[in-house]
Amino acid sequence: SFELTQPLSVSVALGQTARITCGGDNIGSKNVHWYQQKPGQAPVVVIYRDSNRPSGIPERISGTNSQTTATLTISRAQAGDEADYYCQVWDNTIGVVFGGGTKLTVL
Amino acid sequence: QITLKESGPTLVKPTQTLTLTCSFSGLSLTSTGEGLGWIRQPPGKALEWLALIYWTDDKRYSPSLKDRLTITKDTSKNQVVFTMTNMDPVDTGTYFCAYRRDGILTDWGQGILVIVS
């Protein structure tokens, strides 16, 4: 079965750059979407199809996808970026697949 | 503006069937590429996809749970209904409905916490 692997947690100093990875077999061939979820709230898409930002998402949030790893990058990290982040793809056999989620802490 | 809202029981007993309704506005679920799905999240844990229904009425289910799940839509009422049979305490969690457009879960409901006890 297809699985997406994310680190459980990532820490970043205020104003620095955080990178959250999402690994999966040949993930580079799939469209990867990223969701941000703050406590008590529903997820919100922050990156779709690897590197596209919905309106209202700041430019300092970006995404890349290559071969076995997709990466969400948050530059100039702010306290408001603290959240859980999930990657997601569509797999023709399984359907919607989510990564296990990464808790981002801004120090 | 798209809005989605989940409704249903917040407490169910083990072995009972859970029935949840997602009421939506701002979308039709009749246009090419549209879909509506259900995702759950146990307390403190990750998101888990459960089911998806397309504008064509095609349905997809999580392979690990498909024997327990049913999803249907009633576009005249702007609703999607989700059922999960034989509920167990491990099924406790927040259940979300979400609008899927071109593969992206673009809009989510606020979620409903369901406790199995």
HADDOCK unambig.tbl for C-alpha pairs under 7 A between the chains (distance, minus, plus):
assign (segid A and resid 41 and name CA) (segid B and resid 110 and name CA) 6.77 0.50 0.50
assign (segid A and resid 42 and name CA) (segid B and resid 108 and name CA) 6.37 0.50 0.50
assign (segid A and resid 42 and name CA) (segid B and resid 109 and name CA) 6.89 0.50 0.50
assign (segid A and resid 42 and name CA) (segid B and resid 110 and name CA) 5.64 0.50 0.50
assign (segid A and resid 42 and name CA) (segid B and resid 111 and name CA) 6.86 0.50 0.50
assign (segid A and resid 45 and name CA) (segid B and resid 106 and name CA) 6.34 0.50 0.50
assign (segid A and resid 48 and name CA) (segid B and resid 104 and name CA) 6.89 0.50 0.50
assign (segid A and resid 94 and name CA) (segid B and resid 62 and name CA) 6.51 0.50 0.50
assign (segid A and resid 94 and name CA) (segid B and resid 63 and name CA) 6.31 0.50 0.50
assign (segid A and resid 95 and name CA) (segid B and resid 60 and name CA) 6.94 0.50 0.50
assign (segid A and resid 95 and name CA) (segid B and resid 62 and name CA) 6.85 0.50 0.50
assign (segid A and resid 96 and name CA) (segid B and resid 49 and name CA) 6.10 0.50 0.50
assign (segid A and resid 97 and name CA) (segid B and resid 49 and name CA) 6.88 0.50 0.50
assign (segid A and resid 98 and name CA) (segid B and resid 47 and name CA) 6.64 0.50 0.50
assign (segid A and resid 98 and name CA) (segid B and resid 48 and name CA) 6.73 0.50 0.50
assign (segid A and resid 100 and name CA) (segid B and resid 46 and name CA) 5.49 0.50 0.50
assign (segid A and resid 101 and name CA) (segid B and resid 46 and name CA) 6.02 0.50 0.50
